[in-house]
Amino acid sequence: MNTQTLLKFMPIVGVVILSLVSILPLFHAGFFPIHDDTQVARVFEMHKSLSDGLFPVRWVEDLGYSYGYPIFSFYAPLAYYIGAFFMFFGFAALTSTKIMIGLGVILAGVTMYLFTSELLDAESAMVAAILYIFAPYHAVNIFVRGAIGEIWAYAFIPLAFYGFLKVARNPSWKSCLIAIVGFAGVIISHNLTALLIAPFLGGELIVLFFQASKKSTRKLLVISLLLALAVSSWYWLPALTEMQYTNVVSQTVGGSEYKDHFVCLSQLWSSQWGFGGSAPGCLDGLSFELGKIHVLLGVIGILLAVFFSKTKKRGLALLSGGGLVLAIFLMLPVSKPLWDNLPFMKYLQFPWRYLQAALFFLSLLGGIAFSEIRFDIKRLVTTKYLTVIALGFGVVIIIAFYAKLFKPQFYYDPYRDETTRKNLVWTISKISDEYMPSSFIKPKSYSDVPRLPYKPSNSLNVTIDSHTTSHLALNISAADNQHIVLNLAYFPAWQITLDKTPASFAIGHGLYDVVIPKGQHTLDAVFVQTPAEKIANLLSVLGILISVIGIIVKR
């Protein structure tokens, strides 16, 4: 590797090293309390399902009060595949979860640098990346909410914008691949973030489409978008078509209704730091600050670029400022009529999720501000090391100001086991049970959670031949015609057979009630792909094949 190549990668190395400051608390023994305190259990269950031969993983066995449920058909799974990957190398579920979180944070800085370095000089891109990593809402997602999906989607947002920009500036199949990975990465990291950034990414695509001078470039932009949707369809298509088999819609009412979670404008500037929850009004238990340095640099960036720019960043600043204003508007109560009239908006639940988009644009504007200030100072001061001094000073100020936010409230006992049966089938299952059938009756206590995969009956003699995440095999002896209730949550992917032929069953309270004729029988419940899942998988395979073939052909 020559010197020029090494110098090219030095800023990225610098971003990675500096980002470690934000994740130092992950190296502490034990875990810490977060709102979504299910993460270690989900990594554990992902690993267990993969070990049992499921791929793509849609179903987990222990969650859902041991009845199982299709969490990874609906809750974006990418981060948990990463966590499970490390478990296969011998890491514990807790350690794998911490690695999963840390990698997502580091990736956010790298992708933000890649995107802004396409628009600004390397030093300004580093400032933008550091602002992006150390944004207060990023700390909220890591150490308060534990929003792992959003952490990883936050990392892919810049890559999606970068990819489509590369397609427009350097039309090639390699550029298409970056765009495909970027947008597909957002979707399978957190589908709600994909929905959230869609208008902004769509705006970029429209601008790039009409700016393109060649028809081939416009064609590549469209192809990149379609392939990103195709590659990720194995996840989002079943999530849309099979939602009715769960109680996911319950998450859009009650305490999660968007009307109770708009942000007051003052909270974006100053908001008390806390580890509580979101509530109606302006006194929430957690912070919704944009970050004072972010706001000040954002304002400076717009003013300098629009009115005094010598670096021709006026258009970029205006577009970024427009994106920022739209993101802020969608968080405020004044946008409620829009939320009321666009039915899909209710699934976003919390308007303050738009902080992700707002901080993306603010970080970019912060990079523009640094670029403009540096350019003006450089005309007055001819110091050889001006760039290094200015960059060092700026980065130190940003990290010193925000580092205190990147720590948990406290740590649990380091010997606490997050993967005990009771924790999985009861404690964690109570936190997140929206993936159960809507007619399912929840257990009232841990003692009500079943220990067998079927409800025992004095009229049946039952032995378990096999019991894994994807397969239940029972040998049943019935003295007369009977029924057996499987402790298995209903989902159309389960194929129930009796003596190798389709069984007759009813669904009672979300469970399978199978008819058992008199005599000796073998009952099998096998988790298979539904027609919608098969179509979605095929689309994803085709999308990947086209992407790979495109690279080979272009070479």
N, C-alpha and C positions, 0 to 999 in steps of 0.2 A: 504494500500500500504506500503510495507516494505522499509527500508532504502536503500537497494541495488537497488530496482526499482527506487526510487527517484533519486539516484545518476546517474542512467543510463539516466534519462530524463533531468538532469540538463544542459548538453551541448546544447541540443535542445532548452531549455528555454532561455539559454544565447544567442543563435543565433537569436531567435525571438526578444528578447529585443534589441539587438544591431542593428538588421535590421530596427527597428523603426526610427533610425537616418536618414535612406535614404528616408523615406516617410513622415517626419515631414511637409514638405511643403503642403502635401495633406490636412492637418488640417486647413490651412488658408482659410478664407472666399473667395468664388468665385473660378473660374477656371482660367486656364492660357493658353496662345496660344501654340498650337502644330501643326505640319504639317498636321496630319490627324485629323482635328478639327471636327470630326463627332461622337465622342465616346458617348457623353451624348445623342445625338439624337438616336443612335443605341440602347443604353440601353432602352430608352423610347419606341422605336418601338418594341423591343423584348417583353417588358412587355405588350404592347398593343396587339400584335399578340397572346401572350399566353392567355391574358384576353378574347380574341375573340375565344378561343378554338382551336387554331392551335398548334399541337405538332406532330412531331418535327416542329419547326418554320422554314419555308423556305421563306415566303413572308411577306413583310411589306407594309403598305398601303400608307403612306404619302411621303416617299422618292421616288425618281424618278419623281419629279415634280408633285406629287399627282397621278401619273398613277400607282404607286406601282412597285416593282420589287423583284425578288427572291434572295435578297442579301445573306440570310443565307443558300442558297443551294451552295454558292460558297465561301463566306467569312467565314472562320472558326468561329463557333458560341459559343464555350464553355464559354469564358469570359463574353459574353453578357447574357447567361443564369444565371451566377452568379450575375451580376448586376441587372437583372430583378427580381431575387429571393428576393433581399433586398427591391425592390420597393413594393413587395407584403406585406412587413411588415411595410409599411407606410413611408419609406425613399423616399426623392425626387430623381429624376433622376440624378441630379448632385452629391448628396451625395452617391447614390448607385454606380455611376461611380468611385468615389474616393475610396470607399471600395473595389470595384472590382480590381482597380490598386494595392492598398496596399496589398491585400491578395495575388496577384500574385507575388509581390516582396518578401513577407515573405516566401511564399511557396518555392521560389527558394533557399533560404538559408537552409531551413529544408531538402529539397531533396538532396541538395549538401552535407549536413552533413551526411545524411543517406548513401549515396553512398561512400563517402571517409572514413567514419568510418568502412566500411567493408574491407577497404584496409590499413588504417593507424590507429594510436592511436586516442583517442577522441580529444585531444588537437590539433593535426595536422589537424584533420577533421574540427575542428572549424575554424582554419586559412583558410583552403580551402573554407569553406562556406562564410566567411566574404569577401575573395577575390572575390568570385563569385558574391556576392550581390553588392559590391562596385566597380565593373568593370566600367570603363568610358563608354563603349558602352551601358551598362545597364542604366546609367543615360541619355544617348542620347535617348534611346527608350522611357523612361518614360517622360522626361521633354522637349525634343526637337521634336522627331518624333511623339510621342503619339502612338507608335506601340503596341497596347494592345495585339493583337494576339501573337506577338513575345515575349512580356513580359511573357505571360502565357506559351508559348511553352518553353521558357528559363527555367521555373520552372519545367517542366516535363522531360527535357532532362536527368538530373541526375537520375530521378526515372526510366526511361527506361533502362539506363545502369545498375543501381542498381538491377532492377528486373531480368534481364537476368543473372547477376552475381550470384544472390541468387539462381536462378534455377540450375546453374552449381555447386555451393558450397553446397547447401542444397536442393536437388531435392525434391520438394513437391508441392502440389497444391496451397498452400499459396504463395510460391515463384512465381509460374506461375501467380497468380492474380496480384502481384506487377508489373511484367513485362507487363501484359496485360494493366493495368491501366496506366502505364508509357508511353508505346509507343502509345496507343490509345489516351492518353491525349495530346501528342505532335501533333498528326494528327488533332484532332478536336479543338486544340488551334490555330494552324497555319500550314496549309498544306504545305506551302513552307519551313518551318523549318523542317518538317518531311522529305521532299525531300532532304533538305540540309544535315541532319545528317544521312541519310540512309547509305551512304558508311562507315561512322565511326561505326555506330551501327552494320552494316553488318560485319565489321572487327572484332568487339568484339565477335559476334556470331560465326564466323568462328574459332577464337582462342579457344573459350570455347567448341565448338563442337568437335574439334580434341583433346582437352585436356581431355575431359570427358572419364573416364575409363569404364563407363557403357552405354549400349545401351539405357536403360530407361532414362538416363539423356539427351542424345542427342534427344530422342523422345520428352521429355518435352520442350526442347528449341524450337524445331520446332512447337510444339503445341501452345506454348505461343505466338510465332510470328503470327501464323495463326489466333489465337483467337483475338489478338489485331487488326489485319486487319478486322476480321469479326465484332467485336464489334463497330468499327468506320466506317463500310461500309455505314451506313445510311447517312453519310456525304460525304465521298470521292467518292463513286461510282456514285451518281447523278452528283456530281461536274465534273467528267470526261465525263460522257455520255451526259450531257445536256448543255455543254458549248456553243454549236453552236447557242443556242437560245438567247444568250446575246452578248455583245460587249467586253467581257473580254479580248480577244486577243489584243485589242487596247492598253492594258497596257504593251505590250512587245515591242512597237515601239515608235518612237518620243523621248521624254525626258527620257523614262524609258528603253531604249535599253542598254543592259549590256555592250556594247563596250565603252560607255561613262562613265562608273562608276567603272573602275578598280582603285585600290589603289596604290599609290606610296609607295615603301618600307619605305621611311623616315617618311611617315605619321603614320605608325604603332608605331613608337617610339615617335615622337613629331608632334602634330597636333593641330593647334589653335582651341580653344573652341569657338563655335558659334551656332547660332540658325537658320542658313540658310539651303540651300539644297546642294545636291550632284551635281557636275559638272565635265566635262572632265578635265583632268590634275590633278595637285597636289594642287590646291588652291580651296578647297571646303569650303562651308559655315558651315559645321559641322565637328566634330572631329571623326577620325577613330583610335585614340590611343588605343593600347592594355593596356596601363598603365605601367608606368616606374617600379613601385614596382612589378607588375605582371611579367614583362619581366626579371628583375633582379633575382627574386626568382625562376622563371622558369629555367633560365640558371644555377643558383646555384643548383637547384634540380637535373637537368640532370647530371651536373659534379660530384656532390657528390654521387649520386646514382649509376652512371655508373662506376666511377673510384675509389671511396673511401668508398663505402657503407659497413656498418657492419649490416645493417638491411634487406638485401636481397630484395631491391626495384629496382634492376637493370632492370629487365624485365618490370616492371610497368613504370619506367621512360622512357625506350626506346619506349614502345608502345605509351605513352602519347606524347613524343617528336615527334614521327612519325605522330600522328594525328595532332599535332600543325603545323608541317611543311607542311602537305597536305592542311590544312585549309588556311595557309598563301599563299601557291602557288596558290590556286584557287581565291585569291583576287587580284593577281598581273597580269599585262598585259601579262606576259610570258605564262599564262595559256589560252590565247585567242583561240588558235587552238582547245583546248578541248571544250570550250564554243561554238565555231563555228560548231563543228561536233556532238555535243550531243543536239538534238533538244529540249529536255525537259528543258535544262539549261536556255533557254531564259525566262522561266516563273519566274525564281528567280530574274530577273530584275537587281539587284544590287549585284555585286560580294562581296561587303563589308558585306553582310549579313553573310558571313562565320566568321565574328567576334564572332558570338555566339559559334560556335564550337571551335574556337581558344581560347576563354576565358574559356571555359569548361576545356580544357586540361591545359591551363596555371594555372588555379586555383588549379587543381589537382597537378601539378608540384610544385606550391607554398606550398601546404601541405606536399609534399615529402621533400622539402627543409627544412621546419620547423622541420620535424621529424628527418632528418639527423643531423641538427645543434644541436637540443636538445639532441640527443643521444651522440654526441661527447662532448658537454659541460658537460653532466651528468657524464662522466667518469672522468672529471677533478674537477668538483665542486659537493660537496655532500650536498649542501643546501637542506633542507627538502622541501622548498617552491619554488624550482627552476622552476618547471613546471608552477605554477601559475604566477610567475614573468615573465617568458619568454612569456607565452601566453598573459598576460595583456599588456606587452610592445609591442608585435607584433600587437595585435588588435588595440591598441591606435594609433600606427603609421599608419596603413592602413586606418582607419577611418578618422584620422586627415588629411591625404594626399588627400583623395578623396571626403570627405563630401561636400566640396565647389562646386562640380559638380552637386550635387543632389538638384537643385533648379531651378525654372522656370525663364524665362526672365522677366516676370512681371505678375500681376494678372488682370483679367478683373474686371469690376464693379460687386461686389457681388450680386447685384440685377438684373443682366442680366439674362433673361430667355432663356435658350437654346432650349426650346421646343415649342416656338410659331409657329403658322402655317407657317408664312413667313419664319422663320428659317428652318423649316423642308422641306417644298415643294420647296423652292427656294435656300436659302443660302447653306444648307447642300447638297441638291440635285446636285448643280453645282460642288461641290467638288468631288463627287463620283457618276457618272452616267454610269459607264461601265457595269452595270447589266441590262441596257435597251436593247431592240432589236437593232441590228445593223442598221436597216432601220428607226429607230425612229428619228423624227425631233425635236430637242431641242427647248423649248420656248426661245424667245429672251429677255424677261423681266418678272418680277413677274406678271404683268398684263395679260400675256399670259397663265399663269398657270390656268387650269380649276378649277372651284369651284363645278361643278356638276359631277357626275360619268358618264355622257353621254354628247354628243354635242347636244345642243338644236336645234330643227327644227320646223319651222312653220307648217309643214305638220303632225306633230305628237303631241298628247297630252300624256304627260308622268308624272307619279307620282312615287315617290320612296317608296316602301313598306318596304325595309330593306337594310341597307348599313353598313356592317362590313368588317373587314379585309379579311374574307374568303367567304363572301356571298353578292351578289348584287341582289336585286329583284325589278323589275320595272313592273308597270302596264301601258300598252301602248294601245292607241286608234289611229288607222290609217284609214283615209277616203279612201285611195287607197293603192296600193302596194308601200312600202317605204323601206328605209334603216335607221338604227340607228347606229351611231358610239359610241362605249363605250370608255370612257376615262380610259382604262385599258390596260396596256402593255401586249403584247402577251407572253404567256408562256403555254406550253402544259398541265400544271396542271389545267388550267381553263376549266371547263365543262360548255358550253353554251347551255341552253335549252330554247325552246319557247313552252309554254303550255305543259311542262313536257316531251317534245320530243326533240331530238337533233336538234339544230338550224342550219340553213344554213348561213355561214358567210365567208367573205374574210378577209385577213389581209392587211391593207393599212397603210404604214409607222409605222408598229409595233403595230397597234391598231385593235381591232375587229370591223368589219363592218358587222352588222347582217341584214339579209333580214327580213322585217316585212310585212306580207300579210295584206290585208285590214281587218279591224275588231278590236275586243278587244282581247288583248293577255297579258299573263304574261311571262316576260323574267327573267330567273335566270342565274346568273354566280356564280358557286360554285368552290372553290379551293379544288381539290382532289389530291390524290397521283398519280403520273404517274406510268406506269408499272416498269420503272427503279427504282423509289423511293420505290415502294412496295417490289421489290426484295431485295433492299438494307436494308429496314427496317426489313424484314424477316431474313436476314443474321445476322443483329445486335441482334435481339431478340434471335436467335439460339445461337449466340456467348455468350450472357449474360447467357442464360439458362445453357449451357454447363459449363460455369465457376462456376455458383452457384451449379449445381448438382455435379460438381467435388469436391467442398469443402465438401458438405454434405456426399458424398460417402466415401471420404477419412477419414472424421471424424468417 
